Amino acid sequence: MNLKFVLNEYALIWNLLFQASITPEIHALKQKLWKNYRKSYHAMYQEKEVLLKDPKNYIPSDDTIYDMVKKTETYKQLFEETENFRLSLMQTWDQNKKEIIKECKEILRMDIRLYHVLVVHPKLDVIDVETIKGKKVNTITWGCAKKNDNSIETLIKIISSIVKKELKDYQSEYHEIVEAIVELAIDNELYTRIEKKSQYLKGEASLAFLKRQIYPYFLMYLGATKEECLTYMMRDKIVFDLDAYTYEKELGKVDFYTFIDFCVRNQKRIVKIAELEII
């Protein structure tokens, strides 16, 4: 896995104009453009897929609106704030990428190619992982910062979104199981290894019960011995009766896809186990 953080002005302007307004000035600008350049505005909206298919080489069919937005003081300020956000993410990635790449490879046991992260303004609250047929480069659009400005946590969320995108068409009918396993692997285990402190109580509330059911098998997938499972339980403040489980030693040798398949095939057995106690 590798990430490249890119500020593409076309992507930034498109999102400023077609996502929720993040400032009164942007709202007023959108109203003015819609009123006076309705045809161009509509055509610009329709070009999203063309833009995201190859952002680096994208040339708009009509750049009138793009040029008008670039000249405004509001855009210049938002561009600068977006660039600062991009630099913050890039710096965090550069400082941690060696460890993250190593841990991702160990946890996922699957190859993920280079991804271009199209950074837009964080107040847009945009996470776009749409898959576009024929796209030349793997990309996601990101404009979502954590409230506490924790760049590491934001980076973990980006990686989690990328892994979910990679698995988008895999066992799509078991969406919740895939989401839960990705959260265990990235939002919890990877984040724990990077921060050197358990992050297992973080995540989507709707997935909490399912994650707790999968957790014992996930430890087996990580290759934890029975004795090491006790250490993990203490670390993560999650308790389960290890004797109530058949220890699946072979899970420690399979890749991420195979582990997901195991959970899907055995979901009735996994979810039927009595609810676990959280300390």
Rosetta silent file (secondary structure, phi, psi, omega in degrees, C-alpha in Angstrom):
SEQUENCE: MNLKFVLNEYALIWNLLFQASITPEIHALKQKLWKNYRKSYHAMYQEKEVLLKDPKNYIPSDDTIYDMVKKTETYKQLFEETENFRLSLMQTWDQNKKEIIKECKEILRMDIRLYHVLVVHPKLDVIDVETIKGKKVNTITWGCAKKNDNSIETLIKIISSIVKKELKDYQSEYHEIVEAIVELAIDNELYTRIEKKSQYLKGEASLAFLKRQIYPYFLMYLGATKEECLTYMMRDKIVFDLDAYTYEKELGKVDFYTFIDFCVRNQKRIVKIAELEII
SCORE:     score description
SCORE:     0.000 S_00000001
   1 L     0.000  139.051  172.439    0.000    0.000    0.000 S_00000001
   2 E  -148.299  150.210 -177.674    1.122    3.531   -0.752 S_00000001
   3 E  -125.709  140.917  173.281   -0.677    6.877   -0.696 S_00000001
   4 E  -126.463  122.178 -176.372   -0.132   10.082   -2.633 S_00000001
   5 E   -94.905  121.780 -171.521   -1.995   13.167   -1.416 S_00000001
   6 E  -124.360  136.766  171.042   -3.049   15.456   -4.253 S_00000001
   7 L  -106.103  105.043  179.556   -4.782   18.823   -4.362 S_00000001
   8 L  -102.598  118.011 -174.466   -6.602   18.931   -7.693 S_00000001
   9 H   -62.952  -35.673  178.984   -8.251   22.319   -8.234 S_00000001
  10 H   -64.104  -43.281  179.030  -10.981   20.918  -10.467 S_00000001
  11 H   -65.491  -40.763  178.832  -11.944   18.355   -7.822 S_00000001
  12 H   -62.539  -48.767 -178.504  -11.853   21.014   -5.086 S_00000001
  13 H   -64.788  -41.088  179.758  -14.027   23.460   -7.031 S_00000001
  14 H   -58.656  -44.884 -178.618  -16.460   20.745   -8.090 S_00000001
  15 H   -70.517  -35.046  176.550  -16.984   19.706   -4.482 S_00000001
  16 H   -62.835  -34.645 -176.653  -17.269   23.302   -3.250 S_00000001
  17 H   -86.948  -26.096 -172.982  -20.060   23.905   -5.774 S_00000001
  18 H  -117.873    0.073  168.932  -21.967   20.637   -5.532 S_00000001
  19 L   -99.519  178.818  178.804  -21.615   19.617   -1.899 S_00000001
  20 L   -59.833  141.368 -178.453  -23.268   21.428    1.013 S_00000001
  21 L   -65.106  131.430 -177.285  -22.133   25.063    1.288 S_00000001
  22 L  -100.889   -9.065  174.233  -19.396   25.450    3.891 S_00000001
  23 L  -144.778  156.357  175.829  -19.453   29.267    4.066 S_00000001
  24 H   -59.371  -34.208 -179.591  -22.083   31.980    3.378 S_00000001
  25 H   -66.030  -41.164  177.706  -19.799   33.290    0.620 S_00000001
  26 H   -66.087  -39.961  178.219  -19.722   29.923   -1.146 S_00000001
  27 H   -60.878  -45.341 -179.905  -23.502   29.662   -0.848 S_00000001
  28 H   -64.580  -39.293  178.889  -23.934   33.112   -2.393 S_00000001
  29 H   -64.128  -41.887  178.751  -21.461   32.261   -5.173 S_00000001
  30 H   -61.532  -42.923  179.321  -23.338   29.060   -5.997 S_00000001
  31 H   -62.564  -42.040 -179.247  -26.622   30.953   -6.203 S_00000001
  32 H   -65.377  -44.848 -179.395  -25.081   33.575   -8.506 S_00000001
  33 H   -65.722  -40.696  178.922  -23.511   31.000  -10.810 S_00000001
  34 H   -63.889  -38.877 -178.408  -26.693   28.954  -11.013 S_00000001
  35 H   -70.224  -41.492 -172.398  -28.728   32.042  -11.861 S_00000001
  36 H   -98.433  -18.916 -177.330  -26.395   33.439  -14.517 S_00000001
  37 L  -135.538   48.237 -171.913  -24.711   30.338  -15.948 S_00000001
  38 H   -57.982  -43.493 -178.006  -27.309   27.628  -15.502 S_00000001
  39 H   -63.554  -46.681  179.761  -26.401   25.633  -18.618 S_00000001
  40 H   -65.824  -36.962 -179.397  -22.662   25.601  -17.804 S_00000001
  41 H   -64.034  -44.527  179.250  -23.403   24.835  -14.146 S_00000001
  42 H   -64.957  -42.200 -179.546  -25.520   21.825  -15.082 S_00000001
  43 H   -64.031  -37.167  178.881  -22.908   20.593  -17.589 S_00000001
  44 H   -63.198  -40.160  178.614  -20.212   20.912  -14.927 S_00000001
  45 H   -61.306  -39.813 -176.820  -22.235   18.729  -12.561 S_00000001
  46 H   -69.904  -15.427 -174.662  -22.541   16.042  -15.227 S_00000001
  47 L   -91.238    9.458 -178.140  -18.752   15.862  -15.680 S_00000001
  48 H   -55.547  -47.050 -176.552  -17.981   14.405  -12.260 S_00000001
  49 H   -64.321  -38.807  178.186  -17.302   10.923  -13.621 S_00000001
  50 H   -63.647  -42.352  179.214  -15.039   12.282  -16.372 S_00000001
  51 H   -61.431  -48.674 -175.697  -13.114   14.308  -13.774 S_00000001
  52 H   -76.240  -17.442  179.958  -12.626   11.395  -11.388 S_00000001
  53 H   -66.991  -37.287  179.628  -11.755    8.961  -14.163 S_00000001
  54 L  -154.665   73.861 -173.044   -8.422   10.716  -14.775 S_00000001
  55 H   -55.859  -39.810 -175.683   -8.076   13.813  -12.538 S_00000001
  56 H   -62.404  -36.079 -176.531   -4.494   14.626  -13.538 S_00000001
  57 H  -106.537   12.009 -178.479   -5.353   14.909  -17.245 S_00000001
  58 L   -67.162  132.241  173.295   -8.898   16.224  -16.906 S_00000001
  59 L  -127.021  115.596 -177.908   -9.773   19.151  -19.200 S_00000001
  60 L   -64.800  147.070  177.500  -13.275   20.606  -18.677 S_00000001
  61 L   -67.870  -24.929  177.686  -15.483   21.005  -21.728 S_00000001
  62 L  -147.496  112.572 -176.024  -16.219   24.519  -20.459 S_00000001
  63 L   -98.511   15.509 -178.462  -13.907   26.123  -17.918 S_00000001
  64 H   -56.007  -51.715 -176.360  -15.892   29.367  -17.518 S_00000001
  65 H   -68.896  -41.444  178.009  -17.168   28.579  -14.034 S_00000001
  66 H   -56.115  -45.719 -178.608  -13.865   27.115  -12.858 S_00000001
  67 H   -65.166  -37.425  179.689  -12.072   30.306  -13.888 S_00000001
  68 H   -66.523  -41.598 -179.870  -14.644   32.513  -12.166 S_00000001
  69 H   -64.957  -42.149 -177.913  -14.368   30.594   -8.900 S_00000001
  70 H   -60.116  -27.261 -176.958  -10.564   30.721   -8.942 S_00000001
  71 L   -81.068  -12.379 -176.396  -10.647   34.533   -9.057 S_00000001
  72 L   -80.531  147.659  178.204  -12.676   34.911   -5.842 S_00000001
  73 H   -66.515  -34.394  178.683  -11.015   35.718   -2.536 S_00000001
  74 H   -60.111  -45.968  179.460  -13.148   33.089   -0.830 S_00000001
  75 H   -63.363  -42.041 -179.417  -11.754   30.356   -3.081 S_00000001
  76 H   -58.840  -39.785  178.959   -8.186   31.555   -2.578 S_00000001
  77 H   -68.965  -44.356 -179.565   -8.624   31.265    1.197 S_00000001
  78 H   -66.743  -34.737  176.187  -10.276   27.836    0.986 S_00000001
  79 H   -61.662  -45.504  179.944   -7.559   26.649   -1.391 S_00000001
  80 H   -62.819  -42.023  178.859   -4.890   27.660    1.126 S_00000001
  81 H   -64.840  -38.513  178.269   -6.728   25.902    3.973 S_00000001
  82 H   -66.312  -41.052  178.324   -7.082   22.780    1.811 S_00000001
  83 H   -63.325  -39.464  176.795   -3.389   22.836    0.961 S_00000001
  84 H   -63.969  -39.170  176.949   -2.534   23.074    4.662 S_00000001
  85 H   -63.474  -44.351  178.320   -4.821   20.095    5.318 S_00000001
  86 H   -61.162  -45.051 -179.252   -3.113   18.149    2.515 S_00000001
  87 H   -63.750  -36.894  177.724    0.331   18.965    3.859 S_00000001
  88 H   -63.558  -44.952  178.541   -0.692   17.852    7.336 S_00000001
  89 H   -65.253  -43.284 -179.277   -1.907   14.495    6.006 S_00000001
  90 H   -63.452  -41.654  179.483    1.164   14.094    3.808 S_00000001
  91 H   -64.152  -43.540  178.682    3.505   14.873    6.698 S_00000001
  92 H   -62.639  -41.592  178.527    1.737   12.366    8.961 S_00000001
  93 H   -63.684  -47.083 -179.002    1.902    9.753    6.203 S_00000001
  94 H   -60.550  -35.588 -178.676    5.592   10.385    5.522 S_00000001
  95 H   -75.261  -24.123 -172.451    6.383   10.070    9.237 S_00000001
  96 H  -121.448   -3.289 -169.291    4.439    6.837    9.688 S_00000001
  97 H   -64.440  -35.462 -179.774    4.234    5.158    6.278 S_00000001
  98 H   -59.955  -46.671  179.917    7.070    2.681    6.845 S_00000001
  99 H   -69.599  -41.937 -178.669    5.391    1.297    9.945 S_00000001
 100 H   -63.077  -45.772 -179.854    1.883    1.495    8.464 S_00000001
 101 H   -60.939  -43.306  179.095    2.870   -0.336    5.273 S_00000001
 102 H   -61.473  -48.493 -177.211    4.608   -3.040    7.310 S_00000001
 103 H   -69.110  -37.678  178.015    1.655   -3.509    9.693 S_00000001
 104 H   -61.530  -44.190  179.540   -0.927   -3.401    6.895 S_00000001
 105 H   -61.909  -39.551 -179.117    0.915   -6.127    5.036 S_00000001
 106 H   -71.097  -38.194 -176.749    1.073   -8.242    8.192 S_00000001
 107 H   -79.026  -45.021 -172.338   -2.593   -7.707    9.099 S_00000001
 108 H   -87.987  -33.650 -177.022   -4.228   -7.851    5.657 S_00000001
 109 L    53.274   39.140  177.341   -1.947  -10.250    3.756 S_00000001
 110 L  -145.327  150.197 -178.570   -3.233   -8.674    0.530 S_00000001
 111 L   -90.007  132.586  173.251   -1.701   -6.245   -1.959 S_00000001
 112 L  -123.939  125.063 -175.884   -3.152   -2.762   -2.349 S_00000001
 113 L   -75.022  179.044  178.095   -1.702   -0.613   -5.118 S_00000001
 114 E   -58.777  134.676  174.943   -0.868    3.084   -5.021 S_00000001
 115 E  -118.161  133.975  170.037   -3.857    5.311   -4.250 S_00000001
 116 E   -91.497  123.355  177.187   -4.146    8.991   -5.076 S_00000001
 117 E   -99.168  108.785  178.267   -6.072   10.781   -2.331 S_00000001
 118 E   -79.300  105.192 -174.677   -7.765   13.838   -3.845 S_00000001
 119 E   -85.171  124.890  173.142   -7.797   16.186   -0.871 S_00000001
 120 L  -117.975  176.147 -173.425  -10.658   18.697   -0.682 S_00000001
 121 L   -59.303  132.824 -175.603  -11.538   21.122    2.096 S_00000001
 122 H   -61.846  -25.455  179.181  -12.081   19.261    5.415 S_00000001
 123 H   -72.358  -12.873  177.526  -15.290   21.180    6.185 S_00000001
 124 H   -69.433  -23.544  179.212  -16.910   19.569    3.142 S_00000001
 125 L    55.872   49.524 -176.434  -17.074   16.303    5.100 S_00000001
 126 E  -108.532  128.877  169.179  -16.609   14.305    1.887 S_00000001
 127 E  -131.006  101.028 -175.285  -15.539   10.681    1.643 S_00000001
 128 E  -114.930  109.137  179.647  -15.981    9.578   -1.964 S_00000001
 129 L  -115.996   28.282 -177.401  -14.809    6.072   -2.825 S_00000001
 130 L   -58.535  135.532  177.925  -16.984    5.696   -5.893 S_00000001
 131 L   -91.178  124.817 -177.954  -15.738    3.087   -8.353 S_00000001
 132 L  -117.979  125.252 -176.993  -15.614    4.386  -11.917 S_00000001
 133 L   -62.067  133.927  176.691  -15.176    2.014  -14.835 S_00000001
 134 L    81.926    8.001 -179.540  -12.015    2.554  -16.847 S_00000001
 135 L   -64.060  133.922 -177.236  -10.326    4.751  -14.243 S_00000001
 136 L   -76.848  -32.769 -174.411   -6.591    4.971  -14.921 S_00000001
 137 L  -127.340  141.191  174.331   -5.529    5.581  -11.323 S_00000001
 138 L   -69.012  120.593 -178.567   -6.882    4.303   -8.023 S_00000001
 139 E  -137.096  153.267  163.861   -8.332    7.393   -6.327 S_00000001
 140 E  -135.864  153.566  175.698  -10.564    8.451   -3.478 S_00000001
 141 E  -101.619  129.476 -175.061  -11.758   11.960   -2.661 S_00000001
 142 E  -131.367  123.440  175.067  -11.182   12.980    0.950 S_00000001
 143 E  -146.729   56.718 -174.551  -12.381   16.085    2.787 S_00000001
 144 L  -142.343  111.371  178.856  -13.101   14.890    6.278 S_00000001
 145 L  -108.089  148.852  175.810  -10.987   15.761    9.328 S_00000001
 146 L   -70.825  149.707 -176.374  -11.515   14.500   12.869 S_00000001
 147 L   -60.667  -30.033 -179.182  -12.819   17.101   15.310 S_00000001
 148 L   -91.111   11.996  178.291   -9.693   16.802   17.426 S_00000001
 149 L    55.889   30.994  178.889   -7.473   17.350   14.353 S_00000001
 150 L   -80.846  101.647 -176.346   -5.829   13.969   14.946 S_00000001
 151 H   -64.569  -33.049  178.059   -4.006   13.390   11.642 S_00000001
 152 H   -63.982  -45.848 -179.894   -3.200    9.769   12.547 S_00000001
 153 H   -63.266  -40.201  176.835   -6.874    8.986   13.137 S_00000001
 154 H   -61.647  -42.969  178.696   -7.780   10.690    9.867 S_00000001
 155 H   -61.473  -41.419  177.543   -5.114    8.633    8.099 S_00000001
 156 H   -61.626  -40.986  179.110   -6.512    5.423    9.598 S_00000001
 157 H   -64.798  -37.411  177.436   -9.975    6.367    8.338 S_00000001
 158 H   -63.193  -47.190  179.978   -8.569    6.945    4.853 S_00000001
 159 H   -62.525  -41.956  178.193   -6.905    3.516    4.838 S_00000001
 160 H   -59.372  -43.018  179.578  -10.090    1.913    6.165 S_00000001
 161 H   -64.592  -38.048  178.997  -12.092    3.528    3.345 S_00000001
 162 H   -65.889  -44.067  179.418   -9.566    2.273    0.775 S_00000001
 163 H   -62.935  -40.745  177.722   -9.724   -1.300    2.097 S_00000001
 164 H   -62.733  -38.720  178.339  -13.534   -1.182    1.998 S_00000001
 165 H   -64.284  -41.982  178.654  -13.333    0.035   -1.585 S_00000001
 166 H   -60.082  -29.892 -176.520  -10.997   -2.848   -2.479 S_00000001
 167 L  -100.506   10.462 -172.269  -13.580   -5.241   -1.032 S_00000001
 168 L   -54.282  -41.011 -176.939  -16.610   -3.478   -2.519 S_00000001
 169 L   -99.011    8.037 -178.749  -17.563   -6.331   -4.835 S_00000001
 170 L   -96.655  118.485 -179.114  -16.428   -9.109   -2.519 S_00000001
 171 L    49.738   46.919 -174.830  -19.304  -10.879   -0.755 S_00000001
 172 H   -59.719  -23.794  179.251  -21.373   -7.714   -1.278 S_00000001
 173 H   -74.376  -10.319  178.569  -24.447   -9.457    0.085 S_00000001
 174 H  -115.077   50.125 -173.729  -22.684   -9.699    3.468 S_00000001
 175 H   -52.810  -47.190 -175.542  -21.946   -6.002    3.738 S_00000001
 176 H   -64.807  -38.805  179.237  -22.116   -5.771    7.541 S_00000001
 177 H   -64.234  -44.547  178.948  -19.712   -8.668    8.102 S_00000001
 178 H   -61.989  -44.704  179.512  -17.170   -7.138    5.713 S_00000001
 179 H   -59.895  -43.650 -178.024  -17.546   -3.715    7.375 S_00000001
 180 H   -64.530  -42.272 -178.559  -17.068   -5.256   10.830 S_00000001
 181 H   -68.191  -40.977  177.487  -13.953   -7.197    9.810 S_00000001
 182 H   -62.945  -40.005  179.388  -12.376   -4.156    8.118 S_00000001
 183 H   -64.500  -41.452  176.401  -13.050   -2.095   11.229 S_00000001
 184 H   -60.822  -42.817 -174.317  -11.388   -4.752   13.393 S_00000001
 185 H   -73.820  -43.635 -172.638   -8.384   -4.906   11.072 S_00000001
 186 H  -101.840  -60.289 -175.600   -7.805   -1.210   10.368 S_00000001
 187 H   -64.467  -26.554 -178.836   -9.727    1.066   12.748 S_00000001
 188 H  -104.767  -65.904 -173.048   -8.877   -1.159   15.705 S_00000001
 189 H   -68.956  -49.676  179.413   -5.806   -3.383   15.200 S_00000001
 190 H   -61.250  -45.237 -179.925   -3.777   -1.184   12.836 S_00000001
 191 H   -61.219  -39.737  177.827   -4.608    1.935   14.866 S_00000001
 192 H   -61.315  -44.541 -178.161   -3.622    0.102   18.063 S_00000001
 193 H   -66.905  -36.299 -179.619   -0.243   -0.893   16.629 S_00000001
 194 H   -73.941  -41.318 -176.980    0.517    2.637   15.427 S_00000001
 195 H   -86.319  -11.788 -178.915   -0.594    4.379   18.616 S_00000001
 196 L    60.800   31.560  179.287    0.794    1.651   20.933 S_00000001
 197 L  -156.418  136.388 -174.311   -2.490    1.770   22.834 S_00000001
 198 L   -58.176  134.092  176.974   -5.684   -0.248   22.337 S_00000001
 199 L  -119.925   23.202 -172.098   -8.267    1.354   20.040 S_00000001
 200 L   -75.048  -13.292  178.196  -10.679   -1.570   20.115 S_00000001
 201 L   -93.685    6.773  175.683  -13.553    0.297   21.740 S_00000001
 202 L   -91.872  155.938  174.887  -13.669    2.753   18.802 S_00000001
 203 L   134.726 -179.785  179.939  -15.915    2.308   15.800 S_00000001
 204 L   -70.077  129.127 -178.370  -19.459    2.387   14.495 S_00000001
 205 H   -59.531  -34.577 -177.273  -21.982    1.625   17.242 S_00000001
 206 H   -67.665  -18.699 -178.853  -24.090   -0.414   14.813 S_00000001
 207 H  -100.296   -5.017 -171.515  -21.188   -2.840   14.282 S_00000001
 208 H   -56.763  -47.990 -176.719  -20.176   -3.208   17.948 S_00000001
 209 H   -64.525  -46.178 -178.783  -22.067   -6.451   18.677 S_00000001
 210 H   -63.009  -41.180  178.591  -20.977   -8.162   15.440 S_00000001
 211 H   -61.495  -40.100  179.772  -17.358   -7.135   15.993 S_00000001
 212 H   -65.485  -32.320  177.907  -17.390   -8.624   19.487 S_00000001
 213 H   -71.374  -37.781 -177.855  -18.645  -11.903   18.058 S_00000001
 214 H   -79.933  -26.156 -172.962  -15.938  -11.991   15.387 S_00000001
 215 H   -46.781  -48.283  179.716  -13.158  -10.771   17.703 S_00000001
 216 H   -58.578  -40.479  179.404  -12.061  -14.238   19.025 S_00000001
 217 H   -71.821  -31.347  176.762  -11.724  -15.539   15.462 S_00000001
 218 H   -65.151  -36.762  176.208   -9.928  -12.373   14.426 S_00000001
 219 H   -64.366  -38.774  176.178   -7.324  -13.062   17.117 S_00000001
 220 H   -63.812  -39.944  177.491   -6.901  -16.539   15.669 S_00000001
 221 H   -61.653  -37.613  178.239   -6.489  -14.932   12.220 S_00000001
 222 L   -69.782  -10.512  178.354   -3.759  -12.696   13.680 S_00000001
 223 L    90.633   14.997 -179.560   -1.999  -15.883   14.735 S_00000001
 224 L   -69.803  134.335  173.116   -2.437  -15.423   18.480 S_00000001
 225 L   -74.774  173.031  178.570   -1.915  -18.554   20.569 S_00000001
 226 H   -60.156  -40.696  179.136   -4.381  -19.374   23.350 S_00000001
 227 H   -65.808  -39.879  179.570   -2.035  -17.786   25.858 S_00000001
 228 H   -69.081  -28.583  177.134   -1.630  -14.683   23.680 S_00000001
 229 H   -59.549  -36.742  178.397   -5.415  -14.375   23.361 S_00000001
 230 H   -64.319  -38.886  177.964   -5.516  -13.656   27.101 S_00000001
 231 H   -65.082  -42.753  177.459   -2.989  -10.853   26.602 S_00000001
 232 H   -61.084  -42.930 -179.651   -5.082   -9.392   23.788 S_00000001
 233 H   -59.966  -42.595  178.388   -8.201   -9.537   25.979 S_00000001
 234 H   -65.707  -41.725 -179.260   -6.442   -7.607   28.710 S_00000001
 235 H   -63.391  -45.111 -171.976   -5.088   -5.089   26.212 S_00000001
 236 H   -93.811   -4.048 -178.637   -8.421   -4.480   24.469 S_00000001
 237 L    57.194   40.951  174.840  -10.672   -4.827   27.541 S_00000001
 238 E  -125.067  124.531 -176.009  -12.771   -7.454   25.759 S_00000001
 239 E  -114.288  135.847  171.501  -13.444  -10.716   27.599 S_00000001
 240 L  -146.428  159.156 -179.593  -14.645  -14.031   26.190 S_00000001
 241 L   -84.574  100.099 -175.745  -14.525  -17.654   27.322 S_00000001
 242 H   -59.760  -31.365 -179.113  -11.741  -19.098   25.179 S_00000001
 243 H   -68.456  -16.659 -179.770  -12.738  -22.643   26.128 S_00000001
 244 H   -82.059   -2.813 -176.624  -16.111  -22.111   24.431 S_00000001
 245 L  -116.104  143.148  168.710  -14.366  -21.802   21.037 S_00000001
 246 L   -78.666  122.646 -176.810  -12.725  -24.320   18.763 S_00000001
 247 L   -74.816  112.721 -177.362   -9.269  -22.887   18.181 S_00000001
 248 L   -89.989   83.143 -174.519   -8.977  -22.481   14.396 S_00000001
 249 H   -60.411  -34.036 -176.322   -5.211  -22.672   14.032 S_00000001
 250 H   -67.148  -19.220  179.585   -5.323  -22.554   10.220 S_00000001
 251 H   -61.953  -27.016 -179.908   -6.809  -19.030   10.294 S_00000001
 252 H   -70.408   -5.929 -177.301   -3.347  -17.739   11.150 S_00000001
 253 H  -113.238   -4.424 -174.271   -2.135  -18.805    7.708 S_00000001
 254 L   -95.082  165.764  177.172   -4.884  -17.448    5.441 S_00000001
 255 L   -89.224  177.881 -174.303   -5.222  -14.072    3.708 S_00000001
 256 H   -62.363  -40.967  179.897   -7.832  -11.401    4.430 S_00000001
 257 H   -61.239  -42.996 -178.231  -10.219  -12.574    1.712 S_00000001
 258 H   -67.395  -36.289  177.395  -10.169  -16.128    3.063 S_00000001
 259 H   -65.407  -41.514  176.467  -10.802  -14.909    6.596 S_00000001
 260 H   -60.343  -44.321  179.717  -13.828  -12.939    5.399 S_00000001
 261 H   -61.258  -39.760  177.107  -15.052  -16.043    3.591 S_00000001
 262 H   -59.529  -46.187 -178.528  -14.603  -18.077    6.788 S_00000001
 263 H   -65.935  -37.728  178.244  -16.733  -15.611    8.754 S_00000001
 264 H   -64.929  -47.665 -177.783  -19.412  -15.569    6.059 S_00000001
 265 H   -66.411  -29.490 -176.197  -19.608  -19.369    5.888 S_00000001
 266 L  -109.540   21.614 -173.541  -19.674  -19.707    9.672 S_00000001
 267 H   -61.171  -35.161  179.981  -21.791  -16.679   10.511 S_00000001
 268 H   -64.783  -41.518  178.468  -24.559  -18.702   12.172 S_00000001
 269 H   -68.781  -39.497 -176.884  -22.064  -20.349   14.501 S_00000001
 270 H   -69.821  -48.665 -174.347  -20.229  -17.094   15.183 S_00000001
 271 H   -76.501  -20.763  179.934  -23.229  -14.857   15.854 S_00000001
 272 H   -73.456  -17.305 -179.512  -25.110  -17.441   17.929 S_00000001
 273 L   -62.553  141.761 -177.177  -22.481  -17.297   20.678 S_00000001
 274 L   -56.838  148.836 -177.973  -23.786  -15.519   23.759 S_00000001
 275 L   -57.355  137.899 -176.085  -23.071  -11.791   23.954 S_00000001
 276 L   -85.732  158.137 -179.410  -19.642  -11.053   25.340 S_00000001
 277 E   -92.582  130.648  173.837  -18.875   -8.936   28.365 S_00000001
 278 E  -100.212  125.507 -178.278  -17.103   -5.595   27.951 S_00000001
 279 L   -67.194    0.000    0.000  -15.152   -4.605   31.050 S_00000001
